[in-house]
């Protein structure tokens, strides 16, 4: 399974890791020099969570980032899961 949040859509990002050596100018040196640049990955902190939705009277199991978990705490499970398309509104 891919490392993607089901609510926010966050996924693994890529960037660079810079290796530097030397003494900083402000400390009396000639400055930092880059000696190597390596590709790296920034992975999303994903959690499997079972979230109780009182409006539906059932729980939903989702794989979400910790950022999305804070969003659910703030805005409510039903609203967030409905906007993400993970649940459907109850039939009248």
N, C-alpha and C positions, 0 to 999 in steps of 0.2 A: 504494500500500500504506500502511496506517495505521502510525503510529509507536507500536507496542506491542511490548513484550518478550515473546517466546514462552515464557519460563520464569517470570518473576515477574509478568507482566501489567501492569508499569508502563507508564503512558502519559502524554501531555502533560497537565500540570496548569496551572491558571490562577490568577492572583493580581493584586495591584495594585503599581504602581510609584508611590511618593510623591515628589513634588518639594517640597523645603523650602528656605526662605531665612531669614536672620536670624542673629544671634549667640546662641550658647548662654548660658543663665543663668550657668553656672559660669565663663564667660569674661567676664562683665560685661554681657551683653546682656539683652534682654527675653524671650528664648526663641525657639525655632524655630517658624516658622509654615508650615503646609501650604498650598502655592500651587496644587497640582494633583495629581489622582489619575488614573492611566491604567492600563487593563487591560493585562496582559502574560502571556506564556506561559513556563512552565518546561518545556523540552523534554528528553526522555530521551536519554542518550548511547547510541545503538544502534550495533551493529557486526554485519556479516555475518561469521560465523565457521564454519569447517569443523572439526568436533571429531571426533577419532578415538575410537571406542568399542571398547576391546580385547575386551570380552566378546562383542560381535557381530562382531568382525573387519571392521568397516566404518566409514566416516566419515559424519557427519550434518551437513548445512549448516543453520544456524539464524541467526535475527536476534535477538540478545540484547543486554541492557544490560551495561555494564561491571560493574555490581553482580552480575549473574547469572554473569558470567565468573569473578569471584572465588569465588562459591559453587561453581562447577564445579571450580575448582582445589582448594577445601577438601574437598568431599564426594565428588568423583569424577563423571565424565561420565555413566556408566551410571545411577547412582542418581538424579541430578538430572533427566536427560532422561526417565527412566521415570516419575518422580513428576509431571512436567509433561505427560505423555501424548504426547510427541513420538516415542517409540519403543515397540515392543512387546517383551515378554520372548521369548527364543528358545524354540522348541518342543522339548520333550525327545525 
